[in-house]
């Protein structure tokens, strides 16, 4: 797998990435609920996502496992009072910080490295598409249960 080097780099720098995401999500105009939410809990969630990115991107990880995890994630965030658009935007920020990190990593100097980054980009997009869909389904289940 060409992009494994980037996944390892991201996981190795998970703390830095989580801190940058946290700073952004707690000040971004599109995520006001995050501004007042417990900072340590938000940080731990981001840290876990970045640290476990390789597991989620691994083609051997069953789609159902990802789906179950993010459906529960959506249900839990609904219970905590996060609006769905803010959850989605928090994922947008998560992905954005991941790509800013890759772009500034200094590893995109050759055609081979660009190919690796493109492969990672494709895997990340697919993962986030599936995660967001599952999260929205879980959120919807929670909303239905509340009414």
N, C-alpha and C positions, 0 to 999 in steps of 0.2 A: 504494500500500500504506500504510494508515493507521499501522501500527506501526513503520515504518522509522525514525522519530525516536527511538523507544526503543532499537532495535537499535544505532543510531549512538551513542547515549548510553552503552550498555553497552560497546561496543567502545572508545569513547574512555576509559572508566574501567576497562579490563580489568586494569590493574596493581593498582588498589585492590581490585577484586573478587577477583582471584587471591590476594592477600595475606590477605584476610579468610577465604576458603575454606581456604587453607593452615593458618592458625591454628586453624581449627575442626577440620579433618580430622586434624591432628596431635595433638589433645587429646581428640577425641570417643571415648567408650567403645565405640562401634560400629565404629571403624576402627583397631584396635590395630596392624595391620601398617604403617599409614601413619606411626605415631609414630616408628619407627626408620628409615624409608626416607629416601633422600637428599632433603633439603629443596629443593635447587635443581631437581632433576628434577621433583618434584611441582609446584613453582611454575611451571615452564615449561609443563607439561602444562595446568595450569589457565589460564595466560595465553593459550596458543594456543586453548583452547576459547572463552574469552570474546572474544578478538580476532577469531576467525573465525565467531562466532555468526551473523552476517548471511549468510555463505556457506551454512551448514548450514540456515538457515531459509528461504532463497530457494527459491521454488517451481520455479525453473529448474534447481536442483541435482538431478540424477537420484537417485532413491531408492537405486539400485544403488551409487552412489558413497558415500553415507552408510553403507549396509550393509557394503560392503567395508572401509571405514575402521574401523568399530567392531567388525567381526569380528576384524580384525587387532589392534585395541586389546585385545579380550578375550583373544586368544591371547598377546599380549605380557605382559599383566598376570598371566596364568596362569603363564607361564614365570618371571616375577619372584617368584612365590610369594604373590600376593595372593589371599585367599579370595573367591569370587564374592559372598557377602553384603556384604563390605566394599566391593567395587567398586560394587555397586548403591547402597550407602549413600553412597559418595563422590559419586555422581551426584545423589542426593537433596539432599545438602548444596550441591552446585553450583547446582542449581535454586533451592534455598531462598535462597542468597545473592543470586542474580539477582533474585528477587522482593522481597526486603527492600530491595535497592537501588532498584528501581522504586518501591516504596511510599514510600520516603523521598526520592525525587528532587524532590518538589515540583511534579510535572507532572500530578497527578491532580485538578485543581481544577474541571474542567468535564466535562460529559457527553461531549463530543467526546474528551477525553483518556482518560476511562474506557473509551470504545469502543476507542480505540487500544490501551490496556492489555489489554483483553479479547481483541482480535485477536492480540496478541503472546502472551498466555497460551495461546490455542488452538494457535498455531504451535509454541510451546515444548513444550507437552505432547505433541503429535504427534511432534516431533523426538526428545524424550527417550524416548518409547515405542519408537520405531524403533531408536534408538541402543542402548537397554538390551537389546532383543530380539537385535539383531545381536551385541552384546558377549557375551551369554550363549551364543549359538551358537558364536562363536569360542572362548570359554572351554571349552565342551563338547568341541569338536574337539581342543583342546590336551590336555584330560584323557584323552580316548580314545587319543590318540597316546602318552601317557605309560604306558599300561597294556599 
